[in-house]
Amino acid sequence: MFPRIETERLKLREITEEDAATIFDLFSNEDVTRFYGQEPLKDIAQANKLVDSFSINYKEKRGIRWGIERKGTNSLIGTIGFNAWMPKHKRAEIGYEIHPEYWRKNYTSEAVLKVVSYGFEVMDLTRIGAVVFIENEASNKLLIKIGFQKEGILRDYMYQHGKAHDTYVYSLLRNN
């Protein structure tokens, strides 16, 4: 059973086929994918494949991705979760994105804090990493604000629009 998580203002829930249109709206937005290492989606079929990949990654214990929903609504404003989940090594990388309409309202911080807590307490992670484009000021500030430590730069680590980008690599350890 897929875990549901709640915060003061948000519900984090499984992303289903019914969310494909919202996922398309989110991941076809150039502002959302600008620092994502993925080209914007071009059609709903790609959104359906993305939803399927979230489900497969969870079933195969490679990742978990929640839809971020404001309480009292039935529509996603973003997604958050763990990629590169390695249960044997007790580590995963956090990733998230939120629709620009909901930027600067602390929804992302609220979701990240809850998911980090879930990762340590329920998934028994020891290390949560993050890889962020150097140019992504908002995400870099958010991670530092909540206690992640910058470990270094991964040079030419991610491609966006055919161009290589450097990224920062961060970590948060359970026993920090």
N, C-alpha and C positions, 0 to 999 in steps of 0.2 A: 504494500500500500504506500502510495506516494505521500510523503510528509507535508502537512500544511503548517504554516507558521503565521503568527499574527504579531503585529507591533501595535503601537497606539493608534496609528492611522492607516495601516496597510495590512493586506492579506497576501501572503506568498503562497501560491498554489501551483498545481500541475498545469502545464501548458498543453492544451488539447487541440484537436483538429478544428474545433469551433473558433479557436483563436487565430487561425491562419490569416484572416484578413487584417487583424490588428498587428500581427507579426510582420506581415507585408508592409503595412503602413509605417511601422517602426524601422525595419531594416532596409526600406527603400529610400529612407530619408538621408540625404547626404550629410546633414549635420550630425546625425546619429552614428553613421558608419565612418565618418572622417578619420577617426583614430582607432578603427576597429580591426584593421588588417584584413578586411573583407570588402569586396565591391558591393555597392548598393544592389539590392534585389531588383530584378526587372519584371518579374511576373509572379502570380500567386502560386504557381507550381513550385517555384523555389522556396516560397514560404512554407508550403506543405512539407517539402523535404527537410527543411530546418526543424520544423515541429517533430517530424519523425526521428531526426537525429538526436534531439533532446531525449526522446523516449528510449531510443536504443542505448544511448550512453548511460542512462540511469539503470536500465535492465542489466547492462554488462558491467556495471560498477566502474565506469570510466569518468562519470560526471553526473551532476544533478543541476537542473536548471528550473528555477521557479519563475512563474509569471508574477509581476508586481501589480497588484490591484488596490486601488484606494477603497477603503471600507465604504459600503453603501452603494458601490457601483458594480458592474459586471464586466468592466472593460480593463484590459491591461494598459499600464502606462510605461512598462518596461519589463526587463527580465534580469535575473541575477542568479548566480550559482557558481559551482565549482567545475573546472575543467581539469584535465590531467590528474584526475583523482587516482592515487596509488595507495589503496588501503594497506598493503603490506608495509609500505614505508611511511604511513600515517601523514601523507601530505596531499595537498591539492592547490590549484591556482584559482583565485576568485576572479570573476568577470561580471560585468554589469553594463547596462545601458538604459537610458530613460528618455522618453520623448521630450523634445525641447520645450514643449508647453509646460512641463513640470520641473524644468531646471530651476535651481536656486530656491527651492522650497524645502530643502533638507530631506526629501523623500529618499534620495540615494543613500545618504548617511544613515538614516533610520534602518533601511533594508540591509546595508552592509554590516552594521553593528550586530543585527540579529542573526544574519547568516554566519558571520564569524563565530559568534557564540555557539550556534548550532554545530558548526564544524568542529569546534573544540570539545563541546560537551556531549554531543550525540554521535558524531562520526568518529570521535576519538582521534582527531588530527593533532599532530604535534607542530606542524608547520603549515601556514597558509601563505602562498606566494601570490604575487601580482606582477604582470608585465604590462607596462604602460608606455605609449609613445611619449617621447620627451616633450613634444609640443602640446600634449594634453594637460594643460595647466590645472584644470578643474579636478581631474582625477588624481593627479600627483599631489595636489594640496589636500584632497580628501583623505587619501591613504596616510599621509604623514600626520594629519590631524587626529586620526583615530589610533595611531601608534605603530603603524608599519615603519620599518627601517629600510632605507634605500641601501641596497647592497652593491650596486654598480650599474654599468651601462652594457647592454648587449648591442654590439655594433651591427648595423645592417640586418637586424633581426626579423623585421616584419615588412612585408610589401603592401603598398597601397597604391592603386592606379599605376602599377608597373614600376614604382620607385621604392628603393630600399630605405627603411627608416631605422634609426637607432631607438632603443627603448631603455627605460629604467627597469630594473628588477628590484622588487621589494619583498620583504617577508615579515610575518608576524608569528612569533613563537608562543605556544601555549604558556610556557613558563617565563614570559618576559616580565 
